[in-house]
């Protein structure tokens, strides 16, 4: 049985809709817990309005946020998946993006960076981004879409080994405070921290940590898992809540991903996945059946290349 | 949530009267009914920068509420518009246009994301009898989308695109919005920033200094990097 471009297009179209409309359960549960604990009255009001908004979006089948962000895809191809053409897969993703943009409707956000020209369909040069990974001993294809805002809340800094954990905390605080003011980061957010790799890998790891792991998930390295908890507490101790009002609701959860890096450096990136954390995943099975979920399961042991081989 | 229900809430009719504006205090909640128009850099530049006439010469009697917004909209085959979600865009970028725009249109409420500099409230909005409301969250796109009951008109759609066109929305129970500035030029955001700022230095206490200094650790561009 072969997986066809039609299967891919259907799956991608449906996850574009689901991501835009339905808040993932893990994030919803996280926000409900924060709302219960929030003592800042304005920050609490904001969280309460957001919970109303998630319900309205699902009831009306309308997008939870009108800023579509930059819709993009993460594709994980099972090593035994029978998909004849990866070019056809890519074309199907583009077609689904344009159709979902019109039908949901999603705001066409994509413009040329210099000439500001647009095609009203969220397609363009190098857009949408499609990132690829592979999984051994599997015959399915997983497609995840993420709609993340892009203007505020992410930053990169080259630190050095001597900066240590203190340096990372300093940078994390700088980023959260700078973008948390007036709520430009649309917090409380899932904060992703990328540590190591080359500069571009560092950005990519932090972005994936924010967007492709669910609230409550922990890094398999117990020491990194402890840091995730510590960074979350640090963010929530700033004194800033939703919209930058006095409060404690800044970080719903913190995820860290690492990559081996240059012996002299320690690059770090910080990313915030916002109050409208939009992600949805489809698995296209080898018989053409499509199943949907909200946990991308992107960081498999193979993905992290745990161990040396 | 008990705190959430305690806030003073105003249901205002657009065009909004001077006496209604005068009642708004920072932190109050507002819902609107009537007509709200969108205008951001595309519209400002066309009218104030390039000198085009307003598409409606006498705008204020229809709407004196300017929303910094780009809707998620699409056109149906019968020519009508489907409005899905409605979310504000960050207002600080439009600061330079505000004085002329308020003078030209007699707008009294500006709605957007994140507020504007406190000085703008004291020097530009308040003296013109105008206040700023912020959207909540900033992602209550579905609640605001529900509040848009119709598209009365849209101008310059083909020239400026969906995001930048001037939309005229018929709205009902349109909100919630939080009052940021009042007629005295106060700013809710600035008040909260000040309250949080007192505590910020203590967060860095005990963390060792960075190996290499750069912007972020120092704001003085003349400083050495190490």
Interface residues (C-beta under 8 A of the other chain):
Chain A: X35 X41 X42 X44 X45 X46 X47 X48 X49 X50 X52 X53 X54 X56 X57 X60 X62 X63 X64 X65 X66 X67 X68 X101 X102 X103 X104 X105 X106 X107 X108 X109 X118 X120 X151 X152 X157 X159 X160 X162 X163 X164 X166 X167 X169 X170 X171 X173 X174 X177 X181 X182 X183 X184 X186 X234 X237 X238 X239 X240 X242 X243 X244 X245 X246 X274 X275 X276
Chain B: X1 X3 X4 X6 X7 X27 X29 X69 X70 X71 X72 X73 X74 X82 X84 X85 X86 X87 X89 X90 X114 X115 X134 X136 X137 X138 X139 X140 X141 X142 X143 X144 X145 X146 X161 X162 X163 X176 X178 X188 X189 X192 X193 X195 X196 X199 X200 X203 X204 X207 X208 X210 X211 X212 X214 X216 X217
